Amino acid sequence: MTIQPYRSTPIFDEATLPAGLRVSHNTKAGVWGMVRVLEGRVKLTYLEPTSELVLDPATPGLLHPEQPHYVEPLGPMKMRVDFYDRQPEG
């Protein structure tokens, strides 16, 4: 059985991506997120522990509860974030 998100953000592009997602923020306690790139590429930076991933439509980015992170568009892109109450599968 596939875990379904309980909420998703709107689809953002490089112009509509909110400023709050471009600076350090984190998911709430008990909430996992999955950054899903629909077109283009996005850099996901984790702050604890520090690492970076380049996401594309074939590579989503998992966010653990309370994990500080931010995203940065790498040119034209479309993305959304899905939220789960337990850890989703890729």
C-alpha positions, 0 to 999 in steps of 0.5 A: 500500500502506497502512503499518500500525502495528507497535503501538498503545496501548490506547484511553484516555478522559479518565479513563484517559489516563496522566499521562505522556501529559499532560506533555512526552514524545517518541517514540523515534528512528526512531518516528513516532506518530499520535494518533487521536481516536475520540470527542470532542476532544484538544489536542496541543501540540508543544514543538519547534517550539511549536504546538497542534492540536485533534484530533478523529475527522477530524483525527489528529495526526502525531508525528515521531521524538523530537518533544517533545509532550503531549496534553490532553483537551478534555472527554469523549474516546477516543483511542489512539496508533499507532506506525510505523517510517516516516512514515504517511499521515494 
